[in-house]
């Protein structure tokens, strides 16, 4: 090894040691804080965290909440297998509601509880109550196939292990399948579907993927972390629909809603911050700037005669043409 290379290795080793000490003594320390303390860049800190993991020093990344050193690793109890351990964490939140008794995690969840509850001295009634409640709390509102359950399990496992996935993904927009490497960030339910938000190595950017469109999912050994400059709320803030195109330009919509639906519009939760103006007759004017024209118009149409699109004029004409086409179709069949 040449002297220059040896010097670099020594500096890296010293920095790794310092990072470990800093995280141990300052739980929740962030990458910029570590970079300042070590006299290096944030990017180098990200690489150093991965190096630590490779040599067996386990560091838990909580995104903007910083880093935590895993000092006392809780091993999977010997009486539980990996599937049962995973089911304990996920089944109460992911049971699909259409076929609860055949859900991928259900049996593993039940057997895991049966194994560990006696040692925890919980009453037997807890098993029945827990299973009952997990079947009453649903995220999915559409049927979940066996293939989607498998993809969901793989993606959730990759998030827990913080590893990159390799997958075959079907793009509805292009009607084609592609081989991708994705760093999984978040799973978000929206409109009765589950979506994965993650960094796509093919496109080199954070994208949104619908879980039902994964054809194959394989866990890799490559560790991944959510970078601290990624904010999930900011990412979703101006997307009207989770399936909106990220490169779409923002559009400002103005809509009139009748008194019959006004209160429902006002109490609905939005990622965006719409401007709502009350009218004397109980109707409201609703204005919002979003990316995702198709998603917004789909949402607007559900209110039928109780909603009128005022602006932009381009989409007002589009809606008017759709109404005229529907009128002609109904007249032809009467």
C-alpha positions as CSV (number, residue, x, y, z in Angstrom):
1,X,0.0,0.0,0.0
2,X,1.4,3.4,-1.0
3,X,1.8,6.1,1.8
4,X,-1.0,8.2,0.3
5,X,-3.5,5.3,0.2
6,X,-2.4,4.3,3.8
7,X,-3.1,7.9,5.0
8,X,-6.6,7.9,3.4
9,X,-7.4,4.5,5.0
10,X,-6.2,5.8,8.4
11,X,-8.3,8.9,8.1
12,X,-11.4,6.8,7.1
13,X,-10.8,4.4,10.1
14,X,-10.5,7.4,12.4
15,X,-13.6,8.9,11.0
16,X,-15.6,5.7,11.4
17,X,-14.5,5.4,15.0
18,X,-15.5,9.0,15.6
19,X,-18.8,8.6,14.0
20,X,-19.5,5.5,16.1
21,X,-18.7,7.5,19.3
22,X,-20.8,10.5,18.3
23,X,-23.8,8.4,17.5
24,X,-23.4,6.4,20.7
25,X,-23.2,9.5,22.9
26,X,-25.7,11.7,20.9
27,X,-28.7,9.6,19.9
28,X,-30.5,11.1,17.0
29,X,-27.4,13.0,15.7
30,X,-27.9,13.9,12.0
31,X,-25.6,13.5,9.0
32,X,-24.9,17.3,8.7
33,X,-24.0,17.3,12.4
34,X,-21.7,14.3,11.9
35,X,-20.2,15.9,8.8
36,X,-19.4,19.1,10.7
37,X,-17.9,17.1,13.6
38,X,-15.7,15.0,11.3
39,X,-14.7,17.8,8.9
40,X,-16.1,16.0,5.9
41,X,-19.2,16.1,3.5
42,X,-22.7,14.8,4.2
43,X,-22.2,12.4,1.2
44,X,-19.1,10.9,2.9
45,X,-21.1,10.4,6.1
46,X,-23.7,8.4,4.1
47,X,-20.9,6.3,2.7
48,X,-19.4,5.9,6.1
49,X,-22.7,4.7,7.6
50,X,-22.8,2.0,4.9
51,X,-19.2,1.0,5.7
52,X,-20.1,0.6,9.4
53,X,-22.9,-1.7,8.5
54,X,-20.6,-3.7,6.3
55,X,-18.2,-4.3,9.1
56,X,-21.0,-5.3,11.6
57,X,-21.7,-2.0,13.4
58,X,-25.4,-1.7,13.2
59,X,-26.7,1.9,12.8
60,X,-30.4,2.6,12.7
61,X,-31.4,5.5,10.4
62,X,-34.6,7.4,11.1
63,X,-34.3,9.8,8.3
64,X,-34.6,13.4,9.5
65,X,-34.6,12.1,13.1
66,X,-31.0,11.1,12.8
67,X,-29.0,8.0,13.6
68,X,-29.1,5.6,16.5
69,X,-26.5,2.9,17.4
70,X,-28.0,-0.5,17.8
71,X,-26.1,-1.6,20.9
72,X,-28.4,-4.3,22.3
73,X,-29.7,-6.2,19.3
74,X,-32.8,-8.2,20.0
75,X,-32.5,-11.5,18.3
76,X,-35.5,-13.3,16.8
77,X,-36.7,-15.6,19.6
78,X,-35.5,-19.2,18.9
79,X,-39.1,-20.4,19.1
80,X,-40.2,-18.1,16.2
81,X,-39.2,-18.4,12.6
82,X,-38.5,-15.5,10.4
83,X,-42.0,-15.5,8.8
84,X,-43.7,-15.5,12.2
85,X,-41.5,-12.6,13.4
86,X,-42.4,-10.6,10.3
87,X,-46.1,-11.4,10.7
88,X,-46.0,-10.1,14.3
89,X,-45.0,-6.7,13.0
90,X,-47.1,-6.5,9.8
91,X,-50.3,-8.6,9.9
92,X,-52.4,-6.2,12.0
93,X,-51.9,-3.5,9.5
94,X,-51.9,-5.3,6.2
95,X,-54.7,-7.9,6.4
96,X,-56.7,-7.4,3.2
97,X,-60.3,-7.7,4.4
98,X,-61.6,-9.8,1.5
99,X,-60.1,-13.2,2.4
100,X,-58.8,-12.8,6.0
101,X,-58.4,-16.5,6.7
102,X,-56.2,-17.0,3.6
103,X,-54.0,-13.9,4.2
104,X,-50.3,-14.6,3.8
105,X,-49.4,-13.5,7.3
106,X,-52.5,-14.7,9.2
107,X,-51.5,-18.2,10.2
108,X,-47.9,-17.2,10.9
109,X,-49.2,-14.4,13.1
110,X,-51.5,-16.7,15.0
111,X,-48.8,-19.4,15.6
112,X,-46.3,-16.7,16.7
113,X,-48.8,-15.4,19.3
114,X,-49.4,-18.9,20.6
115,X,-45.7,-19.4,21.1
116,X,-44.8,-16.2,22.9
117,X,-47.9,-15.3,24.9
118,X,-47.4,-18.0,27.5
119,X,-44.0,-16.6,28.3
120,X,-45.3,-13.1,28.5
121,X,-48.1,-14.2,30.9
122,X,-50.9,-12.6,28.8
123,X,-54.4,-13.9,29.2
124,X,-55.5,-16.3,26.5
125,X,-58.3,-13.9,25.6
126,X,-55.6,-11.6,24.2
127,X,-55.0,-13.9,21.2
128,X,-58.7,-13.8,20.2
129,X,-59.0,-10.0,20.8
130,X,-55.8,-9.2,18.9
131,X,-56.8,-11.3,15.9
132,X,-60.3,-9.9,16.0
133,X,-59.1,-6.3,15.9
134,X,-56.5,-6.9,13.2
135,X,-59.3,-8.2,11.0
136,X,-61.4,-5.1,11.7
137,X,-58.7,-2.6,10.8
138,X,-58.2,-2.5,7.0
139,X,-56.0,-0.6,4.6
140,X,-56.8,-2.4,1.4
141,X,-60.3,-1.9,-0.1
142,X,-59.7,-4.0,-3.2
143,X,-59.1,-7.7,-3.5
144,X,-55.4,-8.7,-2.9
145,X,-54.1,-11.6,-5.0
146,X,-51.6,-14.1,-3.9
147,X,-48.9,-12.6,-6.1
148,X,-49.5,-9.1,-4.6
149,X,-49.3,-10.5,-1.1
150,X,-45.9,-12.0,-2.0
151,X,-44.7,-8.7,-3.4
152,X,-46.0,-6.9,-0.4
153,X,-44.2,-9.2,2.0
154,X,-40.9,-8.8,0.1
155,X,-41.2,-5.0,0.0
156,X,-42.1,-4.7,3.7
157,X,-39.2,-7.0,4.5
158,X,-36.8,-4.9,2.5
159,X,-38.0,-1.8,4.5
160,X,-37.4,-3.6,7.8
161,X,-34.0,-4.8,6.7
162,X,-33.1,-1.5,4.9
163,X,-32.0,-3.2,1.7
164,X,-32.4,-2.5,-2.0
165,X,-34.9,-4.6,-4.0
166,X,-34.5,-5.9,-7.5
167,X,-37.8,-6.2,-9.3
168,X,-39.8,-6.5,-12.5
169,X,-42.3,-3.6,-12.6
170,X,-45.2,-3.2,-15.0
171,X,-45.6,0.5,-16.0
172,X,-49.3,1.1,-16.9
173,X,-48.4,4.4,-18.6
174,X,-46.0,2.6,-21.1
175,X,-47.7,-0.8,-20.9
176,X,-44.3,-2.4,-20.5
177,X,-42.2,-4.3,-17.9
178,X,-38.8,-3.1,-16.7
179,X,-36.1,-4.5,-14.5
180,X,-35.4,-2.0,-11.7
181,X,-33.3,-1.6,-8.5
182,X,-35.2,0.4,-5.9
183,X,-34.3,1.7,-2.4
184,X,-37.6,1.4,-0.5
185,X,-38.6,4.5,1.5
186,X,-42.3,4.5,2.4
187,X,-45.5,2.5,1.7
188,X,-48.5,4.8,1.4
189,X,-52.1,3.8,1.1
190,X,-54.2,6.0,-1.2
191,X,-57.6,5.4,-2.9
192,X,-57.8,1.8,-1.8
193,X,-54.3,0.9,-3.1
194,X,-50.8,0.6,-1.6
195,X,-47.9,2.5,-3.2
196,X,-44.2,2.2,-2.6
197,X,-42.2,5.5,-2.6
198,X,-38.5,4.8,-3.2
199,X,-35.3,5.8,-5.0
200,X,-35.2,4.2,-8.5
201,X,-31.6,3.5,-9.6
202,X,-32.8,3.3,-13.2
203,X,-34.3,6.8,-13.3
204,X,-31.9,8.1,-10.6
205,X,-34.7,9.8,-8.7
206,X,-37.4,9.2,-6.1
207,X,-40.5,7.7,-7.8
208,X,-43.9,6.2,-6.8
209,X,-44.7,2.5,-7.6
210,X,-48.1,0.8,-7.2
211,X,-47.6,-2.5,-5.3
212,X,-50.1,-4.4,-7.4
213,X,-47.8,-3.8,-10.5
214,X,-44.8,-5.6,-9.1
215,X,-44.3,-8.8,-11.0
216,X,-41.2,-10.1,-9.3
217,X,-39.4,-8.8,-6.1
218,X,-36.0,-10.0,-4.9
219,X,-34.2,-8.7,-1.8
220,X,-30.5,-7.8,-2.4
221,X,-27.7,-7.6,0.1
222,X,-27.1,-3.9,-0.7
223,X,-27.9,-1.7,2.3
224,X,-29.9,1.5,1.7
225,X,-30.9,4.5,3.8
226,X,-33.4,7.3,3.4
227,X,-31.3,10.4,2.9
228,X,-31.9,13.2,5.3
229,X,-32.8,15.7,2.7
230,X,-35.9,13.6,1.6
231,X,-39.1,14.8,3.3
232,X,-42.1,12.5,2.6
233,X,-44.6,15.3,3.5
234,X,-42.9,17.7,1.1
235,X,-42.7,15.1,-1.6
236,X,-46.5,14.5,-1.3
237,X,-47.4,18.1,-0.6
238,X,-48.5,19.1,-4.1
239,X,-49.4,15.7,-5.6
240,X,-53.1,15.5,-5.7
241,X,-53.0,11.8,-6.3
242,X,-50.3,9.4,-5.3
243,X,-50.2,8.2,-8.9
244,X,-49.6,11.6,-10.3
245,X,-46.6,12.2,-12.6
246,X,-43.8,13.7,-10.6
247,X,-42.6,15.8,-13.6
248,X,-46.1,17.3,-14.2
249,X,-46.3,21.1,-13.8
250,X,-48.5,22.5,-11.1
251,X,-52.0,23.6,-12.1
252,X,-54.4,25.9,-10.1
253,X,-58.0,24.7,-10.0
254,X,-61.1,26.7,-8.8
255,X,-64.2,24.7,-8.1
256,X,-67.7,25.7,-6.8
257,X,-69.3,23.1,-4.5
258,X,-73.0,23.1,-3.5
259,X,-74.2,23.4,0.1
260,X,-75.1,19.7,0.0
261,X,-71.5,18.6,-0.2
262,X,-69.7,21.7,1.2
263,X,-69.2,20.4,4.7
264,X,-67.7,17.1,3.4
265,X,-65.2,19.0,1.3
266,X,-64.3,21.2,4.2
267,X,-63.7,18.3,6.6
268,X,-61.7,16.1,4.2
269,X,-57.9,15.9,4.8
270,X,-55.6,17.1,2.0
271,X,-51.8,17.0,1.7
272,X,-52.2,20.4,0.0
273,X,-53.4,23.6,1.7
274,X,-56.5,24.5,-0.3
275,X,-58.1,28.0,-0.1
276,X,-61.8,27.6,0.9
277,X,-64.2,30.5,0.8
278,X,-67.7,30.3,2.3
279,X,-70.6,31.8,0.3
280,X,-73.8,33.2,2.0
281,X,-75.9,30.4,0.6
282,X,-73.8,27.6,2.2
283,X,-71.9,26.8,-1.0
284,X,-68.1,27.2,-1.1
285,X,-65.3,28.2,-3.5
286,X,-62.4,25.7,-3.5
287,X,-59.0,26.7,-4.9
288,X,-55.8,24.6,-4.9
289,X,-52.6,24.3,-6.8
290,X,-51.5,20.7,-7.5
291,X,-49.6,18.4,-9.8
292,X,-51.9,15.6,-11.2
293,X,-54.6,17.0,-13.5
294,X,-56.1,13.6,-14.2
295,X,-56.2,12.6,-10.6
296,X,-57.8,15.9,-9.6
297,X,-60.5,15.7,-12.3
298,X,-61.3,12.1,-11.3
299,X,-61.8,13.3,-7.8
300,X,-63.9,16.3,-9.0
301,X,-66.2,14.2,-11.2
302,X,-67.5,12.1,-8.3
303,X,-69.5,15.1,-7.0
304,X,-71.6,15.3,-10.2
305,X,-74.1,18.2,-10.3
306,X,-72.9,19.4,-6.9
307,X,-69.6,20.7,-8.3
308,X,-68.7,23.1,-11.1
309,X,-65.2,23.6,-12.4
310,X,-64.6,27.3,-12.8
311,X,-60.9,27.4,-13.8
312,X,-58.7,26.7,-15.7
313,X,-60.9,27.4,-18.8
314,X,-59.1,24.6,-20.7
315,X,-60.4,21.9,-18.3
316,X,-63.8,23.6,-17.9
317,X,-64.3,23.2,-21.6
318,X,-63.1,19.6,-21.3
319,X,-65.7,18.9,-18.7
320,X,-68.4,20.7,-20.7
321,X,-67.6,18.5,-23.7
322,X,-67.8,15.3,-21.6
323,X,-71.2,16.4,-20.3
324,X,-72.5,17.1,-23.8
325,X,-71.2,13.7,-24.9
326,X,-73.0,12.0,-22.1
327,X,-76.2,13.9,-22.8
328,X,-76.1,12.8,-26.4
329,X,-75.5,9.2,-25.4
330,X,-78.4,9.1,-23.0
331,X,-80.7,10.8,-25.5
332,X,-79.8,8.2,-28.1
333,X,-80.8,5.3,-25.8
334,X,-84.0,6.8,-24.4
